[in-house]
Amino acid sequence: KLQEAPEKVPTGEMPRSVMVAVERGLVDKAPPGTRITIFCIPTLFSNNSGGGGGGSAVQKVYLRCVGLMKDNPAGEAVQFTPAEEE
């Protein structure tokens, strides 16, 4: 589950999230809470109950991760510009 950065959430609202499928060599590259940039393919998942009736299928969107990069690797100090410090 990928969640937007808390500082970008308007006051009084909850952060939005989306499901991300991470496979193979990308698994366990970033522990929970790590800020990352991901490269994804948006994918539709059809949640069809399989009953051949005339009901409509519900489709959900998830992201299939094909690459990721840590925004601030562990051990690297965060640097602020003088304007940001004020």
Secondary structure, 3 states (H helix, E strand, C coil): CEECCHHHCCCCCCCCEECEECCHHHCCCCCCCCCEEEEEEEEEEEECCCCCCCCCCEEEEEEEEEEEEECCCCCCCCCCCHHHHC
